[in-house]
């Protein structure tokens, strides 16, 4: 069994239309939503081994804000292949993960993350909103075996969700 968590970057700013997409920062809501989601994850004992993150500024800031709230500090890797990636671009990355990793987080973008959650977990998620978190369990012994339908969604949370 492997655990894969998909996190969409927090809300980004469009204040400067001249800013390149990859360089867009978080807006005020994004700056508050990311640590809030980190606290929610910390409350359930969330402890990934590795966080792989798109090189986009908004994704890096989201990842760091969430990690800052966790009790343990996982390794953070910037992965260029995650920038605006499709499931067919993310699957090889997942399949190449080392056997010592039990729980990996990927911080990236839509529509790829929503599509990947649906592909792997057989879910029917219409949209992972900004700072949305989809936790999956993959019924595989090795990451190299990950593929369509090999997982299930165990949790789907996002800032506007009001957990009991």
C-alpha positions, 0 to 999 in steps of 0.5 A: 500500500502506498499513499499519494496526496495531490494538492492544488496550489493556493489561489494566485494573484492576477494583479499584474497581467505582465507577470509570467504564469510560472511567476504568479505569486499567491494572493491574500486568500492563497496566503491564508488558505495554504497554512489553514490546510496545513493545520488541517492536515497536521490535525490528522497526523499527516506525515509524508516522506516527500513533497514534490512540487511544480516549479511555479511560484504559487505552488512552491509557496503553497507547499512551503506554507503547508509543510511549515504547519506539519509536525514533521518536515518532509523533504521538498523537491522541485519537479519541473515535470509537474508544471501544468502536467497532465496525468500521462506526464505525472504517471511516469514520475509516480512510477519512478518513485523509490521503494523507501517512500511510503507517502508522497505529496504532489503539489501542482495544477489543474486540470491535471491533478483533478484528472489524476485523482479520478484516473487513479482513484476511480473518483468523480471529482469535478474540480479540485479547487485551489488549495484542495487536497485529495488523499489517495491510497494506492493498492500497490506494493511498488510505485512502479505498479501505480496506474488507473484504478489502482487506488481509492480516494480516502479524503477530499478537502478544500478551504471552503469545506466545513469539516465537522 
